[in-house]
C-alpha cells in the first residue's frame, strides 16, 4: 500500500507498516521540538506529510499541544511559573497571572503550531531509533506505534516528564501512608491536615512546600544543604550556569540540573514560606518506617504522605539501539550534536533544558543538520 500522507497538522497517522520518509524527524513537540521545527521551516524544509524534497515531520506522544505543560499541577499559576521564554517568531500574549500554566501554555503552543502550520503528528509513540545500515551517512530508522519513518537526521526533543526519578531508601515499601512524585501532584488541598514530608532540593520542591505549608504541616529533607541566591538572575549568570552543565555533557557525564549550579532564587512567596518555617531544611533520612521517616541519629518524624520532588531523567530509552552512552554514564555531546553520531541531535537536554536554552538549541541543531544533509 502507498505511504499514508496527510496534508493537515495535528492529525494522527493510521496504524500501518509502510515506511514514511523525511529528511529530518523531530521527536517531541515541547519548547525544544517546536523551536527546531520553526528553524527547519525557515531554512526551506517543508512538511513530510505532503510531497516534495527537503522535508520534516514532528512526532509527538501527547494527545494535544503543550508538551509537559499539559501535566503541571493545577495550582501552578502563570504568576509563579519559572522563567517561560517565548517560542521563536511568536510572542506570547500576556496571560492572566492567575491562569493555570497547564491551560495557558498548551493554548499558546497550539496557536503556535497552527500559525506556522507545523507538521505535528500525534499521538505517536516512538519505540526505537536505529541505524538502517552500516553507512555512517545512511538513513536512520524511526520505529513508532503508527508506522516507520526513515530520516537523514533526527532531532530528539523528548524532555524528561515521562521519566520521574524515584530514589530508593530502605523501608520505602513498608510505608503505610501515601507516596507520590511531583508528576502526580494536583493541589495542596487534598493534603489538608496530613503531615507531608517533601524530599528534594529543587525549584519544584520549594514551590510545593510553599503551597502545602499554607494548608498543613510539612518537613523538608534534602541530600545537600540548599544554596539560596539573593538578587536578580541575569543573562551573565545564566550563561555561566549553562556553561557548567555543558562541561558535564562534553565529558560524557549525565547532565546535572541547571538549578544545581544556579541555586534557588528568593521570591516574596518563598520568603513568606520561610517565615512559616516551611523551608527549615533537615538532612536526608536514613530509612522509611511504616508511619514516617527516620534519620541516622534515630530520631523519627511521623508522616501521612511522602512527596518525592526528586526530579526527572532524560527520556532517551528509544535511542538505546544507537548505543550512545559512554563509560561515564552520559552521552558525549558537542553542542546539541552527539559526538559519535552526527545524525542525532539532543535538544532540551542538559544545558538546553531551560526554555531559552531550548530555543537556541533548536536553532543550533537545525543549522548543523542542514550542513550535514547538504554534504550527502
Secondary structure, 3 states (H helix, E strand, C coil): CCCCCCCCCCCCCCCCCCEEEEEEEEECCCHHHHHHHHHHHHCCCEECCCCCCCEEEEEECCCCCCHHHHHCCCCCECCCCCCCCCECCECCCCCCCCCEHHHHHHHHHHHHHHHCCCCEEECCCEEEEEECCCCCCCCEEEEECCEEEEEEEEEECCCCCCCECCCCCCCHHHCCCEEEEHHHCCCHHHHCCCCEEEECCCHHHHHHHHHHCCCCCEEEEECCCCCEECCCCCHHHHHHHHHHHHHHHHCCECCCCCHHHHCEECCHHHHHHHHCCCCCEEECCCEEECCEEECCCCCEEECCEEEECCCECCCCHHHHHHCCECCCECECEECCEECCEEEEEECCCHHHCCHHHHHHHHHHHHHHHHHHHHCC
